[in-house]
Amino acid sequence: MADSKESALKLAREDAAQRSAEEIMIIGGGEIYKLFCGDIERYYITFVHTEMVGDTYFDPLPGEAWKVIFEEAHTASERNDYPHTFRILERNSAP
């Protein structure tokens, strides 16, 4: 268990090294994403194409800071009520 962002990243890096994992995944709620947004190098995001009512929203990413490296669109189906697009975005390198 971690009591700070720094200790959480340290524990995650140690665990990833032991498992030979290439990535650390941040899976959270809105506050967790906000806390780690400066450390994220890649996003895996599903954009659901509908209007939803809720109390937490993912802030748009600044376009100049990110590039889409994968995109796959899906129509509504028996399995998925809404059309959606899955994207992988990577942080652009600093100039």
N, C-alpha and C positions, 0 to 999 in steps of 0.2 A: 504494500500500500504506500502511496506517495502523499506527501503533505504539501507539495508545491509543484509548479510547472517544471522547474529544473530537475527535481528529484524524479518526477514521472518520466521525463525524457531520458534521464540517466538509467533508470530501471528498464525502460523500453529498449534502449540501445544495448544494454547488457544482455537482455533476453534475446534480442534479434541476433546478436553475435553468437550466442550459444546455439541458436537454432539455424544459423547460416541463412537467416532471412534477409532479403534484399530491401525490404521496406518495413516501416513502422506505420501502422494504420491508426489514425485518430478517428474514433467513432464516438460521437458525443451528441449532445444537444447543442442548442444555440450558443450557450455560454462557453462550452468546451471549444467549439470551433473558433469563437472570437479570441479565446485565450491563446490558441496555438496558431492562428492564421499567419503570423510572421515566420513560422518555422516550416510551414507546409510547402513542399516542392512539387507535389502532384495531387490533383483532385480527381476523384472518380465520382461523377455526379449524374444523377438521373433527373432530367427536367420533365415534369409531368405537365402536359399542355391542357390545363384547365384552371379555373379560378377556385381556390380553396379558402375557407375561412379558418383562421387559426391565430395563435398568439405568438408564434415564433416563425420567422422567415429567414432564409439564407440571403445575406446581402449580395448584390451583384458583384462579381469580380471585375476589377478594372481591366478592360480589354488589352491595353498596352503591356500589361504585366504578365499575361498568360497567353499560351498558344494551344489550340486544340490539336492533339496528336492522334485522336481516335474519335469517331462519331458514328453512331448507329441509331437510326430512327425506327420506331415501331408504331404500328397503327393500333387502335383499340381492338380488342379481341375477346374471346371467351375467357381468356386467362387474365387480361388487363383491361380494366374498364375505360381507361383513358389512353390516348396516344401519348407517346413519350419518346424522349431522345436521351440516350446514354452517351456521355462524353468523358474523355480523359483529357485533362488540361495539365500542362507543365508550365512551371514558372519560367519566364524568359530570363536568359542570362543578363547580368548587369552589363551595360555598354562599356 
